[in-house]
Amino acid sequence: MIGIVCAFFHTEGKGFYSKSLHDQGVATYALGIFGAANSEGTMDKASVKRIDEYMQSIASTPDKYMTADGVDNLSSLFENITNNIPVTATVTDVIDSRFELTAGSRDQLEAEGAEITSNKDGSTTITWKDVAISGKKVSGTTEIERAGWHRAIVIKAKDEYIGGNDVPTNGAGSGINVDNNHAEFPRPTVNVKVDFKIGKDETVIFKGDELSQYFNNDVANGITKLVSTTGSEYTMLGDVNVSTKWYTDEACRNETTIEAIRAAKPTADTVYYAKVTVTPKTDGSASRANSVGDGNVTGGYYKVDPAGIAKTGTYTVKVVSGAIQIEKQLETEAAKDETFTFRITGTGVDGFTPIDVSITIKTGETKGMLSNEELEKLKSLPRGTYEVTEVDTNGYTIQEVNATDKTNCYSNVANDKVFFTLGSDSDQKNVIEEKTYKTAGILGVAAFTNEKVTSDWGIKKVSASNKDYTISGAVFRLAPTASGSSLPTYYGKSQDGGTVKWYSNPDCTTEIDGTIQKGNYTLSEITAPTGYVRSTETWSIEIASKGALKSIQSGGQEIAENKIKKETVNEKEVVYYLYENEVVYDLPSTGHTGIFNILMSGILLMFAGILIIYKMKGKEVLKK
């Protein structure tokens, strides 16, 4: 409780007495007006001393005794008393949801008895209850030091708040409550510096892969996500505008889109650039007085570039590709330089054009490999299945085909062809998904071994007495040499011109499909042409792949040179082996050769008799 005792004295020095209340616990002030108390405006020193003693006795404390020179100055005394009279109040400060107390400040406030509440909207309420607040102090160099009550709190922008300009630090409800009367605090604003980082990512693909398999929303958003320098993601972006654009060049001039990136199939290492620009929605001038700036010497508020703050992130695409190599070997040394051609075709490879490469084996050598120039053609291959085939070379045929142990991709061999699936390991697993692309799915090595053969050959039926005279109608059997062999038996019939055509049935009505299978066979004549004697000669024939002739022998010996004839057919040189038949001479009897011999002997005897008679007659004539 506060009481005020006012004493007024006449110039004669008589005063009005006011009973002291301070004995009842009441703070009492004693006020006196002296300068205007008499007509002369003067008072002797003894009176002043007596009055001072009296006034000090009724005031609670000496400092509560105040004097005024006149009525006009009395108001200043009451203002001074008001500033020193404490009131009990509740002080509330609601911190804006974009800010939070520092850990140290929270601990200090709680230790001082302040109540701190975290609200659902993200704001923080600090409450000081039953606070004794006095009036403004006269002493103090700053406004805060002269305040009747003050507390310092330290706040910072939340980790998830990116910043912005003209941001209020406290919210509605901040103020002082005294006896159900509320006085609202002002809401100062500040500029919170916008500073952020964006990310980068890297993807490894196999050449030919579309980026849609890799560049999904999670990857794109992970790059353009706004984070603080400590790595926290900014999610409070209400005070800024954010613009994101993608480019194909580091200078960010050639703009592209996420859709275009996803549709791309890079053939070499590629980098895409994400440019994120963040611009505060206001220029910050309204908070000039409350923002200390960005370390500039003038102490001005934080300046904002009208174009915003831009940062660049990257999406790097590393491209892995495959390669094919070919090794060549001959069964015997090359008699001359031999060149072998291979064709590589692709399955499931967009826009792939077949590639032809060649290997030359020098005279006297048996092995060869692709030259560096040829190897380059088979490098940097995209994902897919490739077929490696040897183009037919006259005089050679394939003896063996395989994928060597240098191969680290899926492979298989069929019909003298090698198939490689680049981008898949030996178990047909995607090497990108398995992350094994450094050692698997990137190389296929094919090996072809050739043997010397006669690629274009045939058998001709000719007369034994005239090899230029060809015979049609002879029937042959070409049977597997080995007993119990799974190879089929073929049948041949000589056509006009003597060339033997092959059939699958004894009647020679169904021509074979393709060529004679690889293997060893025995050739024999089963029906002689009309007018000829069936030959008992048999040939041993070895057939290589694709029906090429490996060897042909009669009686364990190679066919004699005089029974081999080369002809050009359809611009190809064809080697024909001549199978001879003896003529059957036409006699009234069965036509057996013995009768022919007897006949000839009789004719000779007859001519001999005639000759003898002729000579005898000649001698007789001469004698006469």
C-alpha positions as CSV (number, residue, x, y, z in Angstrom):
1,M,0.0,0.0,0.0
2,I,1.2,3.5,-0.8
3,G,0.3,6.7,0.9
4,I,1.1,10.3,0.2
5,V,1.3,13.0,2.9
6,C,1.3,16.6,1.7
7,A,2.4,19.4,4.1
8,F,1.8,23.1,3.4
9,F,3.4,25.8,5.6
10,H,2.5,29.4,6.1
11,T,5.2,32.0,5.9
12,E,5.1,32.2,9.6
13,G,6.2,28.6,9.7
14,K,2.9,27.0,11.1
15,G,2.2,23.7,9.3
16,F,-0.7,21.3,8.9
17,Y,-0.1,18.1,10.6
18,S,-0.6,14.7,8.8
19,K,-0.5,11.5,10.8
20,S,2.2,9.1,9.7
21,L,0.9,5.9,8.2
22,H,4.1,4.1,7.6
23,D,3.8,2.3,11.0
24,Q,0.9,0.4,9.4
25,G,3.2,-0.9,6.6
26,V,2.2,1.9,4.2
27,A,4.9,3.4,2.0
28,T,4.4,7.1,2.6
29,Y,5.8,10.0,0.5
30,A,6.1,13.5,2.0
31,L,5.8,16.4,-0.5
32,G,6.3,20.0,0.3
33,I,5.9,23.3,-1.5
34,F,8.0,26.0,0.0
35,G,9.1,28.6,-2.4
36,A,5.6,30.0,-2.9
37,A,4.5,29.7,0.8
38,N,4.9,33.5,1.7
39,S,4.4,36.8,0.0
40,E,8.1,37.4,-0.4
41,G,8.7,33.9,-1.5
42,T,11.4,33.4,1.1
43,M,11.9,31.3,4.2
44,D,14.5,31.5,6.9
45,K,17.0,28.7,7.2
46,A,15.8,27.6,10.6
47,S,12.3,27.1,9.3
48,V,13.6,25.1,6.4
49,K,15.6,22.9,8.7
50,R,12.6,22.3,11.0
51,I,10.4,21.5,8.1
52,D,12.9,19.1,6.6
53,E,13.2,17.2,9.8
54,Y,9.5,17.0,10.1
55,M,8.9,15.8,6.6
56,Q,11.6,13.2,6.8
57,S,10.0,11.9,9.9
58,I,6.6,11.2,8.2
59,A,8.1,9.7,5.0
60,S,8.8,6.0,5.0
61,T,12.4,6.6,3.9
62,P,14.4,9.8,3.4
63,D,14.3,9.4,-0.3
64,K,10.5,9.5,-0.2
65,Y,10.6,13.1,1.0
66,M,10.3,15.5,-2.0
67,T,10.0,19.2,-2.3
68,A,8.8,21.5,-5.0
69,D,9.4,25.2,-5.6
70,G,5.9,25.8,-6.7
71,V,2.6,24.2,-7.7
72,D,3.7,24.1,-11.3
73,N,6.5,21.7,-10.3
74,L,4.3,19.5,-8.3
75,S,3.3,17.3,-11.3
76,S,6.9,16.3,-11.8
77,L,6.9,15.0,-8.2
78,F,3.8,12.9,-8.8
79,E,5.3,11.5,-12.0
80,N,8.5,10.6,-10.2
81,I,6.4,8.8,-7.5
82,T,4.4,7.0,-10.1
83,N,7.6,5.7,-11.8
84,N,8.8,4.4,-8.4
85,I,5.5,2.7,-7.4
86,P,5.8,-1.0,-8.4
87,V,2.8,-2.9,-9.8
88,T,2.2,-6.7,-10.0
89,A,1.7,-7.9,-13.5
90,T,1.9,-11.0,-15.8
91,V,4.3,-10.5,-18.8
92,T,3.8,-12.7,-21.8
93,D,6.0,-13.0,-24.9
94,V,4.9,-15.2,-27.8
95,I,7.9,-16.0,-30.0
96,D,7.0,-16.4,-33.7
97,S,6.9,-19.9,-35.1
98,R,9.9,-19.2,-37.3
99,F,12.1,-18.7,-34.3
100,E,13.0,-20.6,-31.2
101,L,14.9,-20.1,-27.9
102,T,18.5,-21.0,-27.8
103,A,19.3,-23.8,-25.4
104,G,21.2,-21.5,-23.1
105,S,18.5,-18.9,-23.0
106,R,15.8,-21.5,-22.3
107,D,17.8,-22.9,-19.4
108,Q,18.3,-19.4,-17.9
109,L,14.7,-18.4,-18.2
110,E,13.5,-21.6,-16.6
111,A,16.0,-21.1,-13.8
112,E,14.5,-17.6,-13.2
113,G,11.0,-19.1,-12.9
114,A,9.6,-18.3,-16.3
115,E,7.1,-20.7,-17.8
116,I,7.9,-21.8,-21.3
117,T,5.3,-23.5,-23.5
118,S,5.7,-24.9,-27.0
119,N,2.5,-24.4,-28.9
120,K,1.0,-26.6,-31.6
121,D,1.4,-23.9,-34.3
122,G,5.2,-23.9,-33.7
123,S,5.3,-20.7,-31.6
124,T,6.7,-20.5,-28.1
125,T,5.1,-18.7,-25.2
126,I,7.2,-17.3,-22.3
127,T,5.2,-16.2,-19.2
128,W,6.4,-14.3,-16.2
129,K,3.8,-14.3,-13.4
130,D,3.5,-11.9,-10.5
131,V,6.2,-9.6,-11.7
132,A,6.7,-6.4,-9.8
133,I,7.2,-3.6,-12.3
134,S,8.1,-0.1,-11.4
135,G,8.2,3.0,-13.5
136,K,10.9,4.1,-15.7
137,K,14.2,4.7,-14.0
138,V,16.1,8.0,-14.3
139,S,19.5,6.4,-14.2
140,G,20.8,4.2,-17.0
141,T,22.5,4.8,-20.3
142,T,20.1,2.8,-22.5
143,E,16.4,2.5,-22.8
144,I,16.6,-1.1,-21.5
145,E,18.6,-0.1,-18.5
146,R,16.1,2.7,-17.6
147,A,13.1,0.3,-17.9
148,G,11.2,-0.6,-14.8
149,W,11.5,-4.3,-15.6
150,H,13.3,-6.1,-18.4
151,R,14.5,-9.6,-19.4
152,A,16.8,-10.5,-22.2
153,I,15.9,-13.6,-24.2
154,V,18.0,-15.0,-27.1
155,I,16.3,-16.5,-30.1
156,K,17.4,-17.9,-33.4
157,A,15.8,-18.9,-36.6
158,K,14.7,-22.5,-36.6
159,D,16.8,-25.0,-38.6
160,E,14.0,-25.7,-41.0
161,Y,13.4,-22.0,-41.7
162,I,15.2,-20.7,-44.8
163,G,14.9,-17.1,-43.9
164,G,13.2,-14.0,-45.4
165,N,12.7,-10.3,-45.0
166,D,10.5,-8.3,-42.6
167,V,9.8,-11.2,-40.4
168,P,8.1,-10.5,-37.0
169,T,9.9,-11.9,-34.0
170,N,6.9,-12.2,-31.7
171,G,3.3,-12.9,-32.2
172,A,-0.2,-11.8,-31.1
173,G,-0.7,-12.1,-27.3
174,S,2.6,-10.7,-26.4
175,G,2.2,-8.0,-23.7
176,I,1.5,-7.1,-20.1
177,N,-1.6,-7.9,-18.1
178,V,-2.4,-5.9,-14.9
179,D,-5.7,-6.4,-13.1
180,N,-7.3,-7.8,-16.3
181,N,-6.0,-4.9,-18.4
182,H,-3.8,-5.9,-21.3
183,A,-1.2,-3.8,-23.0
184,E,0.1,-5.4,-26.3
185,F,3.8,-5.3,-27.1
186,P,4.9,-3.9,-30.4
187,R,5.9,-6.5,-33.1
188,P,9.3,-5.6,-34.5
189,T,10.5,-7.3,-37.7
190,V,13.9,-8.4,-38.8
191,N,15.6,-9.6,-41.9
192,V,16.8,-13.2,-41.7
193,K,19.5,-14.0,-44.1
194,V,18.7,-16.5,-46.8
195,D,21.5,-19.1,-47.1
196,F,21.2,-22.6,-48.4
197,K,22.8,-25.5,-50.2
198,I,21.5,-27.9,-52.8
199,G,22.8,-31.4,-53.5
200,K,24.3,-33.5,-56.2
201,D,23.9,-37.1,-57.3
202,E,25.6,-39.6,-59.6
203,T,24.1,-42.5,-61.5
204,V,25.9,-45.3,-63.4
205,I,24.1,-46.7,-66.4
206,F,24.8,-49.1,-69.1
207,K,25.1,-47.5,-72.5
208,G,21.6,-47.7,-74.2
209,D,19.7,-47.5,-70.9
210,E,17.1,-44.8,-70.7
211,L,17.5,-42.4,-67.7
212,S,13.9,-42.9,-66.7
213,Q,15.0,-46.1,-65.0
214,Y,17.3,-44.1,-62.7
215,F,16.3,-40.4,-62.6
216,N,13.1,-40.7,-60.5
217,N,11.4,-38.0,-58.4
218,D,13.4,-39.0,-55.3
219,V,16.7,-38.4,-57.1
220,A,15.6,-35.1,-58.6
221,N,14.1,-33.8,-55.4
222,G,17.2,-35.0,-53.5
223,I,19.3,-32.7,-55.7
224,T,17.1,-29.6,-55.5
225,K,16.2,-30.0,-51.8
226,L,17.1,-26.8,-49.9
227,V,19.3,-27.6,-46.9
228,S,21.3,-25.5,-44.4
229,T,25.0,-25.5,-44.1
230,T,24.6,-28.1,-41.4
231,G,22.5,-30.4,-43.6
232,S,19.1,-29.7,-42.2
233,E,16.3,-29.5,-44.8
234,Y,14.5,-26.3,-45.1
235,T,10.7,-26.9,-45.0
236,M,9.6,-23.4,-43.9
237,L,9.6,-21.5,-47.2
238,G,6.7,-19.2,-46.8
239,D,8.7,-16.0,-46.9
240,V,10.5,-16.7,-50.2
241,N,9.8,-17.7,-53.8
242,V,11.7,-20.7,-55.1
243,S,12.5,-21.3,-58.8
244,T,14.1,-24.5,-60.1
245,K,15.4,-25.0,-63.6
246,W,17.5,-27.7,-65.3
247,Y,20.3,-27.2,-67.8
248,T,22.6,-29.3,-70.0
249,D,25.6,-27.0,-69.6
250,E,27.6,-25.7,-66.6
251,A,27.0,-22.0,-67.6
252,C,23.2,-22.8,-67.3
253,R,22.3,-21.4,-70.7
254,N,20.8,-24.4,-72.4
255,E,17.7,-25.2,-70.5
256,T,16.1,-28.6,-70.5
257,T,13.3,-30.4,-68.5
258,I,13.1,-33.3,-66.2
259,E,11.1,-35.1,-68.8
260,A,13.7,-34.6,-71.4
261,I,16.4,-35.9,-69.0
262,R,14.4,-39.0,-68.3
263,A,13.9,-39.8,-72.0
264,A,17.7,-39.4,-72.7
265,K,20.0,-42.3,-73.4
266,P,23.5,-40.9,-72.9
267,T,26.2,-42.5,-74.9
268,A,29.0,-40.9,-72.8
269,D,29.5,-39.4,-69.4
270,T,27.1,-36.5,-69.0
271,V,26.3,-33.9,-66.4
272,Y,23.0,-32.1,-65.9
273,Y,22.8,-28.9,-63.8
274,A,20.0,-27.9,-61.5
275,K,19.8,-24.1,-60.8
276,V,17.7,-23.2,-57.7
277,T,17.0,-19.5,-57.1
278,V,15.5,-18.3,-53.8
279,T,14.1,-14.8,-53.6
280,P,12.6,-13.2,-50.4
281,K,9.1,-11.8,-51.0
282,T,9.9,-8.4,-49.6
283,D,12.9,-6.1,-50.0
284,G,13.7,-5.9,-46.2
285,S,13.6,-2.1,-46.1
286,A,10.9,-2.1,-43.4
287,S,13.3,-3.9,-41.0
288,R,16.3,-1.7,-41.6
289,A,16.4,-0.5,-38.0
290,N,16.3,-4.0,-36.5
291,S,18.8,-5.8,-38.8
292,V,22.5,-5.5,-38.3
293,G,23.3,-6.6,-41.8
294,D,25.7,-9.1,-43.2
295,G,28.9,-8.0,-41.5
296,N,29.1,-4.7,-43.5
297,V,30.9,-1.9,-41.8
298,T,27.9,0.5,-42.1
299,G,25.7,-1.7,-40.0
300,G,23.0,-1.5,-42.6
301,Y,20.3,-4.1,-43.0
302,Y,20.9,-7.3,-45.0
303,K,20.8,-6.4,-48.6
304,V,18.8,-8.7,-51.0
305,D,19.8,-9.2,-54.6
306,P,16.6,-8.5,-56.7
307,A,17.5,-11.6,-58.8
308,G,17.5,-13.7,-55.6
309,I,20.2,-16.1,-54.3
310,A,21.1,-18.9,-56.8
311,K,22.8,-22.2,-56.1
312,T,23.7,-25.0,-58.6
313,G,23.5,-28.8,-58.1
314,T,24.6,-31.5,-60.4
315,Y,23.3,-34.8,-61.7
316,T,26.2,-36.8,-63.1
317,V,25.6,-39.8,-65.4
318,K,28.5,-42.3,-65.7
319,V,28.1,-44.5,-68.8
320,V,29.4,-48.1,-68.9
321,S,29.7,-49.9,-72.2
322,G,30.6,-53.3,-73.5
323,A,33.1,-54.7,-76.0
324,I,33.5,-57.8,-78.2
325,Q,36.8,-59.4,-79.2
326,I,37.4,-62.3,-81.7
327,E,40.3,-64.8,-81.8
328,K,41.0,-66.9,-84.9
329,Q,42.9,-70.2,-85.2
330,L,43.5,-72.6,-88.1
331,E,43.9,-76.3,-87.8
332,T,47.0,-76.2,-90.1
333,E,49.3,-73.5,-91.2
334,A,48.0,-71.1,-93.8
335,A,49.5,-71.8,-97.3
336,K,49.0,-68.1,-98.1
337,D,47.7,-65.0,-96.4
338,E,44.1,-65.8,-95.5
339,T,41.5,-63.2,-94.5
340,F,38.4,-64.2,-92.5
341,T,35.4,-62.0,-92.1
342,F,33.0,-61.9,-89.1
343,R,29.6,-60.2,-88.9
344,I,28.2,-58.8,-85.6
345,T,24.5,-58.2,-85.4
346,G,22.5,-56.8,-82.4
347,T,19.2,-57.9,-80.9
348,G,17.3,-55.4,-78.7
349,V,19.8,-52.7,-79.6
350,D,18.1,-49.6,-80.9
351,G,19.4,-48.4,-84.3
352,F,22.3,-50.9,-84.3
353,T,23.8,-51.5,-87.8
354,P,25.6,-54.8,-88.4
355,I,29.3,-54.5,-88.1
356,D,31.8,-56.5,-90.3
357,V,35.4,-57.0,-89.1
358,S,38.2,-59.2,-90.5
359,I,41.2,-61.1,-89.3
360,T,44.2,-61.9,-91.6
361,I,46.4,-64.9,-90.8
362,K,49.8,-64.6,-92.5
363,T,51.4,-67.4,-94.5
364,G,52.8,-70.1,-92.3
365,E,50.9,-69.0,-89.2
366,T,47.9,-70.5,-87.5
367,K,46.6,-67.7,-85.3
368,G,45.3,-64.2,-85.7
369,M,43.4,-61.5,-83.9
370,L,41.6,-58.3,-84.7
371,S,43.7,-55.3,-85.4
372,N,43.4,-52.2,-83.2
373,E,41.4,-50.5,-86.0
374,E,39.0,-53.4,-86.1
375,L,38.8,-53.6,-82.3
376,E,37.6,-50.0,-82.2
377,K,34.6,-51.0,-84.2
378,L,33.5,-53.4,-81.4
379,K,34.0,-51.1,-78.5
380,S,31.5,-48.9,-76.7
381,L,28.7,-51.2,-77.4
382,P,25.3,-50.6,-75.7
383,R,23.3,-53.0,-73.7
384,G,21.8,-55.9,-75.7
385,T,22.4,-59.3,-77.2
386,Y,25.0,-59.6,-80.0
387,E,25.5,-62.5,-82.5
388,V,28.9,-63.2,-83.8
389,T,29.0,-65.1,-87.1
390,E,31.9,-66.1,-89.4
391,V,31.2,-65.3,-93.0
392,D,32.0,-68.3,-95.2
393,T,35.5,-68.4,-96.5
394,N,36.2,-70.6,-99.6
395,G,38.5,-73.4,-98.7
396,Y,37.8,-73.3,-94.9
397,T,35.0,-74.3,-92.6
398,I,34.4,-73.9,-88.9
399,Q,35.7,-76.7,-86.8
400,E,35.0,-75.3,-83.4
401,V,33.3,-72.2,-81.9
402,N,33.3,-71.1,-78.3
403,A,33.3,-68.1,-75.9
404,T,36.6,-68.0,-74.1
405,D,37.2,-67.7,-70.4
406,K,38.0,-64.0,-70.9
407,T,34.2,-63.5,-71.4
408,N,32.5,-61.9,-68.3
409,C,29.0,-61.5,-69.7
410,Y,26.3,-64.0,-70.4
411,S,27.1,-66.1,-73.5
412,N,26.0,-69.2,-75.4
413,V,27.0,-71.0,-78.6
414,A,24.6,-72.4,-81.2
415,N,24.9,-73.3,-84.8
416,D,28.5,-72.1,-85.1
417,K,27.5,-68.7,-83.7
418,V,28.4,-67.0,-80.5
419,F,25.9,-64.9,-78.6
420,F,26.9,-62.3,-76.0
421,T,24.5,-60.4,-73.8
422,L,26.3,-57.2,-72.8
423,G,25.0,-55.6,-69.6
424,S,24.3,-59.0,-68.0
425,D,26.6,-61.2,-66.0
426,S,27.1,-64.9,-66.6
427,D,24.0,-65.5,-64.5
428,Q,22.0,-63.1,-66.6
429,K,21.7,-60.5,-63.8
430,N,21.8,-56.8,-64.6
431,V,25.3,-55.6,-63.7
432,I,24.1,-52.1,-63.0
433,E,21.5,-53.3,-60.4
434,E,24.1,-55.7,-59.0
435,K,26.8,-53.0,-59.0
436,T,29.2,-55.5,-60.6
437,Y,29.7,-53.5,-63.8
438,K,33.4,-53.0,-63.3
439,T,34.2,-56.7,-63.7
440,A,31.1,-58.3,-65.3
441,G,28.8,-57.8,-68.3
442,I,31.2,-55.7,-70.3
443,L,33.3,-58.2,-72.4
444,G,32.6,-61.1,-74.8
445,V,35.5,-63.0,-76.5
446,A,34.7,-65.4,-79.3
447,A,37.1,-68.0,-80.6
448,F,36.7,-69.6,-84.1
449,T,38.9,-72.5,-85.2
450,N,38.8,-73.4,-88.9
451,E,40.0,-76.4,-90.9
452,K,41.0,-76.6,-94.6
453,V,38.2,-78.0,-96.7
454,T,36.7,-77.9,-100.2
455,S,33.7,-75.7,-99.8
456,D,32.2,-76.1,-103.3
457,W,32.4,-79.6,-104.5
458,G,30.4,-82.4,-106.1
459,I,30.5,-85.9,-107.7
460,K,30.1,-86.4,-111.4
461,K,29.3,-89.7,-113.1
462,V,31.4,-90.2,-116.3
463,S,32.3,-93.0,-118.7
464,A,35.5,-94.8,-117.9
465,S,36.6,-94.6,-121.6
466,N,35.8,-90.9,-121.9
467,K,35.9,-88.7,-118.8
468,D,34.2,-85.9,-120.7
469,Y,31.2,-88.1,-121.3
470,T,28.8,-87.6,-118.4
471,I,26.2,-90.2,-117.5
472,S,22.8,-89.7,-115.8
473,G,20.7,-92.3,-114.0
474,A,23.3,-93.8,-111.6
475,V,22.2,-94.2,-108.0
476,F,24.5,-94.0,-105.0
477,R,24.3,-94.7,-101.3
478,L,26.2,-92.4,-98.8
479,A,26.0,-94.2,-95.5
480,P,27.7,-93.4,-92.1
481,T,30.9,-95.3,-91.8
482,A,30.5,-96.1,-88.1
483,S,28.1,-98.8,-87.2
484,G,25.2,-97.5,-85.1
485,S,25.9,-93.9,-86.0
486,S,23.1,-91.4,-85.6
487,L,24.0,-89.8,-88.9
488,P,21.4,-90.2,-91.6
489,T,22.0,-92.2,-94.9
490,Y,21.8,-90.2,-98.0
491,Y,21.1,-91.3,-101.6
492,G,22.5,-89.7,-104.7
493,K,21.4,-89.7,-108.3
494,S,23.3,-88.5,-111.3
495,Q,21.5,-85.8,-113.3
496,D,21.9,-84.6,-116.8
497,G,25.5,-83.5,-117.0
498,G,26.5,-86.2,-114.6
499,T,26.2,-84.2,-111.4
500,V,25.0,-86.2,-108.4
501,K,22.0,-84.7,-106.5
502,W,21.4,-85.9,-102.9
503,Y,18.1,-87.3,-101.6
504,S,16.9,-88.6,-98.2
505,N,15.1,-91.7,-99.6
506,P,16.2,-94.6,-101.8
507,D,13.8,-93.7,-104.5
508,C,15.5,-90.4,-104.9
509,T,12.3,-88.4,-104.8
510,T,12.9,-86.2,-101.7
511,E,15.8,-83.8,-101.9
512,I,17.7,-83.2,-98.7
513,D,17.1,-80.0,-96.8
514,G,20.4,-78.1,-96.6
515,T,23.7,-79.8,-96.7
516,I,25.1,-83.2,-95.8
517,Q,25.7,-83.4,-92.0
518,K,29.2,-83.3,-90.6
519,G,30.7,-86.8,-90.3
520,N,32.4,-89.8,-92.0
521,Y,30.6,-91.6,-94.7
522,T,31.1,-94.5,-97.3
523,L,29.9,-93.9,-100.9
524,S,28.9,-96.9,-103.0
525,E,27.0,-97.3,-106.3
526,I,23.9,-99.3,-106.0
527,T,22.4,-98.9,-109.5
528,A,24.4,-98.5,-112.7
529,P,23.1,-96.3,-115.5
530,T,21.7,-98.1,-118.4
531,G,24.4,-99.5,-120.7
532,Y,27.0,-99.4,-118.0
533,V,28.4,-101.8,-115.6
534,R,27.8,-101.0,-111.8
535,S,31.1,-100.1,-110.2
536,T,32.2,-101.9,-107.1
537,E,34.5,-99.1,-106.1
538,T,33.8,-97.4,-102.7
539,W,34.9,-94.0,-101.5
540,S,35.5,-92.8,-98.0
541,I,34.2,-89.3,-97.6
542,E,34.6,-87.0,-94.6
543,I,32.2,-84.1,-94.4
544,A,33.0,-80.9,-92.4
545,S,30.5,-78.4,-91.2
546,K,28.1,-76.8,-93.6
547,G,28.5,-79.7,-96.0
548,A,32.1,-78.8,-96.9
549,L,34.4,-81.7,-98.0
550,K,37.2,-82.4,-95.6
551,S,38.6,-85.4,-97.5
552,I,37.6,-88.0,-100.1
553,Q,39.6,-91.3,-100.6
554,S,39.4,-94.5,-102.6
555,G,41.1,-97.5,-101.3
556,G,42.8,-95.5,-98.6
557,Q,44.3,-93.1,-101.1
558,E,43.3,-89.6,-102.1
559,I,41.4,-89.4,-105.4
560,A,43.8,-89.3,-108.3
561,E,44.3,-85.9,-110.0
562,N,43.1,-87.3,-113.3
563,K,39.7,-88.0,-111.6
564,I,39.3,-84.4,-110.3
565,K,37.9,-81.7,-112.5
566,K,37.4,-78.0,-111.7
567,E,34.6,-76.0,-113.3
568,T,33.1,-72.5,-112.8
569,V,29.5,-72.6,-111.8
570,N,27.6,-69.4,-111.0
571,E,31.0,-67.5,-110.8
572,K,32.3,-70.0,-108.3
573,E,35.0,-72.6,-108.8
574,V,33.5,-76.1,-108.1
575,V,35.7,-79.2,-107.7
576,Y,34.1,-82.3,-109.1
577,Y,35.3,-85.8,-108.3
578,L,34.7,-88.2,-111.3
579,Y,33.1,-91.6,-110.6
580,E,33.7,-93.8,-113.6
581,N,31.6,-96.6,-115.1
582,E,32.5,-99.2,-117.8
583,V,30.3,-99.5,-120.9
584,V,28.2,-102.7,-121.3
585,Y,28.4,-103.9,-125.0
586,D,25.0,-104.8,-126.4
587,L,24.8,-108.5,-127.4
588,P,21.8,-110.8,-128.1
589,S,22.5,-112.7,-125.0
590,T,22.6,-111.5,-121.5
591,G,25.3,-108.9,-122.2
592,H,27.9,-110.5,-120.0
593,T,31.5,-109.4,-120.7
594,G,32.6,-113.1,-121.2
595,I,30.5,-113.5,-124.3
596,F,32.0,-110.3,-125.7
597,N,35.4,-111.7,-125.2
598,I,34.5,-115.0,-127.0
599,L,32.9,-113.1,-129.8
600,M,36.0,-111.0,-130.3
601,S,38.2,-114.1,-130.2
602,G,36.1,-115.7,-132.9
603,I,36.2,-112.7,-135.1
604,L,39.9,-112.5,-134.8
605,L,40.3,-116.2,-135.7
606,M,38.0,-115.6,-138.7
607,F,40.1,-112.7,-139.9
608,A,43.2,-114.8,-139.4
609,G,41.8,-117.6,-141.6
610,I,40.8,-115.2,-144.3
611,L,44.3,-113.6,-144.2
612,I,45.9,-117.1,-144.5
613,I,43.6,-118.0,-147.4
614,Y,44.3,-114.7,-149.0
615,K,48.0,-115.1,-148.8
616,M,47.8,-118.7,-150.1
617,K,45.8,-117.6,-153.1
618,G,48.2,-114.8,-153.8
619,K,51.1,-117.2,-153.9
620,E,49.2,-119.4,-156.2
621,V,48.5,-116.7,-158.6
622,L,52.1,-115.6,-158.7
623,K,53.2,-119.1,-159.3
624,K,50.9,-119.4,-162.4
